[in-house]
């Protein structure tokens, strides 16, 4: 596995180091987004591509009775996320290996789905969005948070396992999946696209 492949699926020692580095670099993005996302006070919150589990740990502080599920395709991410959230593991937190293309959730069982800096690595975004819509309760929300990065860099060439999408493209894909009331927020190279299941 090449170094750049670790961006999409961290593995081994390089992957473990990358998980810590990514959290540090993504912290401003996470703080900005979490100020705008309404975290449910109860029910289930699913974080797809949970990485090292740091965003779950942050959201735990804002939800009194919410239960969090972290999902990631990387074994290293699952291990790290369990360690970071060890105090609530088996209580309010469950971390599992899996993908957005094959969500292990019952229909209409989730109140909020978050995807921090991960959609660019999903193999089938349209299918994943439909799966998320199916799993959400009526009135539930789906939030996609991304750093678009330096527009002068050819990211697909630099990181072959990623495909960038603009906020507007993701909004359109959400609409096609059935989401309504979609909002787009931007700050510098950051964007947040949030849709609801009515």
C-alpha positions as CSV (number, residue, x, y, z in Angstrom):
1,X,0.0,0.0,0.0
2,X,1.3,3.4,-0.9
3,X,1.5,6.4,1.5
4,X,-1.4,8.2,-0.2
5,X,-3.7,5.1,0.0
6,X,-3.6,5.7,3.8
7,X,-5.7,8.8,3.4
8,X,-8.6,6.6,2.4
9,X,-7.9,3.6,4.5
10,X,-5.2,4.0,7.2
11,X,-3.1,0.8,7.7
12,X,-0.1,-0.2,9.7
13,X,2.3,2.2,11.5
14,X,1.9,4.9,8.8
15,X,-1.9,4.7,9.1
16,X,-1.7,5.0,12.9
17,X,0.5,8.1,12.6
18,X,-1.8,9.6,10.0
19,X,-4.9,9.2,12.2
20,X,-3.3,11.5,14.8
21,X,-2.0,13.9,12.2
22,X,-5.4,14.1,10.4
23,X,-7.3,14.9,13.6
24,X,-4.9,17.7,14.4
25,X,-5.1,19.2,10.9
26,X,-8.9,18.7,10.7
27,X,-9.6,20.3,14.1
28,X,-10.5,23.8,12.8
29,X,-12.9,22.2,10.3
30,X,-14.5,20.0,13.0
31,X,-15.0,22.9,15.4
32,X,-16.5,25.1,12.7
33,X,-18.9,22.4,11.5
34,X,-20.0,21.3,15.0
35,X,-21.0,24.9,15.8
36,X,-23.6,24.5,13.0
37,X,-24.8,21.0,13.3
38,X,-27.7,20.3,15.7
39,X,-26.6,17.2,17.7
40,X,-29.6,15.3,18.9
41,X,-29.9,15.0,22.7
42,X,-31.1,11.4,22.4
43,X,-31.3,8.6,19.8
44,X,-28.6,7.3,17.6
45,X,-25.9,9.3,15.8
46,X,-23.8,7.6,13.1
47,X,-20.4,9.0,12.1
48,X,-19.3,7.4,8.8
49,X,-15.6,7.3,8.3
50,X,-15.1,8.0,12.0
51,X,-11.3,7.8,11.6
52,X,-9.6,8.1,15.1
53,X,-13.0,8.7,16.8
54,X,-12.2,12.3,17.8
55,X,-15.3,13.8,16.4
56,X,-17.4,11.2,18.3
57,X,-15.6,12.2,21.5
58,X,-16.4,15.9,20.8
59,X,-20.1,15.2,20.0
60,X,-20.5,13.2,23.2
61,X,-19.9,16.3,25.1
62,X,-22.9,18.1,23.4
63,X,-25.5,15.3,23.6
64,X,-26.8,14.3,27.0
65,X,-28.3,10.9,26.1
66,X,-27.3,10.4,22.5
67,X,-25.8,7.0,21.5
68,X,-23.0,7.1,18.9
69,X,-22.0,4.6,16.3
70,X,-18.6,5.0,14.6
71,X,-18.2,3.3,11.2
72,X,-14.9,3.0,9.3
73,X,-13.5,0.6,6.6
74,X,-10.0,0.8,8.3
75,X,-9.1,-1.7,11.1
76,X,-6.6,0.9,12.4
77,X,-9.3,3.5,12.5
78,X,-11.6,1.2,14.4
79,X,-8.9,0.4,16.9
80,X,-8.0,4.0,17.4
81,X,-11.6,5.1,17.7
82,X,-12.3,2.5,20.4
83,X,-9.2,3.7,22.3
84,X,-10.1,7.4,22.1
85,X,-13.7,6.6,23.3
86,X,-12.8,3.8,25.7
87,X,-14.7,5.5,28.6
88,X,-18.0,5.2,26.8
89,X,-17.4,2.1,24.7
90,X,-20.2,-0.4,25.3
91,X,-22.3,2.3,27.0
92,X,-23.0,5.2,24.6
93,X,-20.4,4.4,21.9
94,X,-20.1,1.5,19.5
95,X,-17.4,1.3,16.9
96,X,-17.7,-1.1,13.9
97,X,-15.9,-1.9,10.7
98,X,-18.0,-1.2,7.6
99,X,-18.7,1.1,4.7
100,X,-21.2,3.7,3.5
101,X,-22.1,1.4,0.6
102,X,-23.3,-1.3,3.0
103,X,-24.6,0.4,6.1
104,X,-25.4,-2.1,8.9
105,X,-28.3,-0.1,10.2
106,X,-32.1,-0.8,10.3
107,X,-34.4,1.5,8.3
108,X,-35.4,4.7,10.1
109,X,-33.2,4.0,13.1
110,X,-30.7,6.9,13.1
111,X,-31.3,10.6,14.1
112,X,-28.2,12.1,12.6
113,X,-25.5,10.9,10.2
114,X,-22.2,12.8,9.9
115,X,-19.4,12.4,7.4
116,X,-16.3,14.4,8.2
117,X,-13.7,14.5,5.4
118,X,-14.6,11.1,4.1
119,X,-17.1,11.4,1.2
120,X,-14.2,12.0,-1.3
121,X,-13.1,8.4,-0.7
122,X,-16.5,6.7,-1.1
123,X,-16.6,4.4,-4.1
124,X,-20.3,5.0,-4.8
125,X,-21.6,8.3,-3.4
126,X,-25.1,8.1,-4.9
127,X,-25.7,4.6,-3.5
128,X,-24.3,5.6,-0.1
129,X,-26.6,8.7,0.1
130,X,-29.6,6.5,-0.7
131,X,-28.5,4.1,2.1
132,X,-28.2,6.9,4.6
133,X,-31.6,8.3,3.6
134,X,-33.1,4.8,4.3
135,X,-31.4,4.5,7.7
136,X,-32.5,8.0,8.9
137,X,-35.6,8.6,10.9
138,X,-38.1,11.1,9.6
139,X,-36.9,14.5,10.7
140,X,-33.3,13.2,10.8
141,X,-30.4,15.0,9.2
142,X,-27.3,14.1,7.2
143,X,-24.2,16.4,7.3
144,X,-21.3,16.2,5.0
145,X,-18.2,18.2,6.1
146,X,-15.2,18.6,3.9
147,X,-12.0,20.7,3.3
148,X,-11.8,21.2,-0.4
149,X,-8.1,21.8,-0.1
150,X,-5.8,24.0,-2.1
151,X,-7.6,24.5,-5.5
152,X,-4.2,24.8,-7.2
153,X,-3.4,21.2,-6.3
154,X,-4.5,18.2,-8.5
155,X,-5.6,16.1,-5.5
156,X,-6.8,13.2,-7.6
157,X,-3.3,12.9,-9.1
158,X,-1.7,13.4,-5.7
159,X,-4.1,11.0,-3.9
160,X,-5.4,8.5,-6.5
161,X,-7.9,6.9,-4.1
162,X,-10.0,10.1,-3.8
163,X,-12.5,11.9,-6.0
164,X,-13.3,15.5,-5.1
165,X,-16.9,16.8,-5.3
166,X,-18.0,20.4,-5.0
167,X,-20.6,21.3,-2.3
168,X,-23.0,21.9,-5.2
169,X,-22.5,18.5,-6.6
170,X,-23.1,16.8,-3.2
171,X,-26.2,18.9,-2.7
172,X,-27.5,17.6,-6.1
173,X,-26.7,14.0,-5.1
174,X,-28.5,14.6,-1.8
175,X,-31.6,15.9,-3.6
176,X,-31.6,12.8,-5.9
177,X,-31.5,10.6,-2.8
178,X,-34.6,12.2,-1.5
179,X,-33.2,14.8,1.0
180,X,-35.0,18.1,1.4
181,X,-34.2,21.5,3.0
182,X,-30.6,21.2,2.0
183,X,-28.3,23.9,3.1
184,X,-24.7,24.7,2.0
185,X,-22.3,26.6,4.3
186,X,-18.8,27.7,3.3
187,X,-15.8,29.1,5.0
188,X,-12.5,29.5,3.1
189,X,-11.9,26.0,1.7
190,X,-14.4,24.3,4.1
191,X,-17.9,23.4,3.3
192,X,-20.9,21.8,5.1
193,X,-23.8,20.3,3.2
194,X,-26.8,19.3,5.3
195,X,-30.0,17.7,4.3
196,X,-33.1,16.4,6.1
197,X,-35.4,13.4,5.7
198,X,-38.9,14.8,5.9
